[in-house]
């Protein structure tokens, strides 16, 4: 055997591992800008809408669901390891299924929670509530 072995290079997914993924967030900002685009001279209103949309998307679509699903998966893998004699591969697939199955149950509570959080904090700064935003 060759003493210097080359490690196979990891294939890069340009939509996950590069700056291109941020273009998806830019699309949300564009939607907010288009929503208020028919009001010429309302740059501040458009900027507020873009910031609000970005913060809401970052919290409700990325940070909180990612953390929640990660913790559900970690807990389920731990519990399966302590309470069953299933092989590791079966426990991992079961954990994945449990994590995916939590998504329908966490969507609405997270959305409502982020609306409440933003209504109680950031939206007070610029005087907008979730009811006004989601006309």
KAFENKA-V202866 format. One record per residue. N is the residue number from 0. D_LAST is the distance of its C-alpha to the last C-alpha in whole Angstrom. Layout:
n = [N,N]
d_last = [D_LAST,D_LAST]
This chain:
n = [0,1,2,3,4,5,6,7,8,9,10,11,12,13,14,15,16,17,18,19,20,21,22,23,24,25,26,27,28,29,30,31,32,33,34,35,36,37,38,39,40,41,42,43,44,45,46,47,48,49,50,51,52,53,54,55,56,57,58,59,60,61,62,63,64,65,66,67,68,69,70,71,72,73,74,75,76,77,78,79,80,81,82,83,84,85,86,87,88,89,90,91,92,93,94,95,96,97,98,99,100,101,102,103,104,105,106,107,108,109,110,111,112,113,114,115,116,117,118,119,120,121,122,123,124,125,126,127,128,129,130,131,132,133,134]
d_last = [67,66,66,63,60,57,54,51,49,45,43,40,37,35,32,32,35,34,32,31,28,26,25,23,21,21,19,16,17,17,14,12,15,14,10,12,15,15,16,20,21,18,20,19,15,15,18,16,13,16,17,15,14,18,18,16,17,21,21,19,20,23,25,24,25,28,29,29,30,33,34,34,36,38,39,39,42,44,44,45,48,49,49,50,52,50,51,48,47,46,44,42,41,40,39,36,36,35,32,31,30,29,25,24,25,23,20,18,20,20,16,16,18,17,14,17,19,17,15,19,20,19,16,18,20,17,15,12,11,9,7,6,6,4,0]
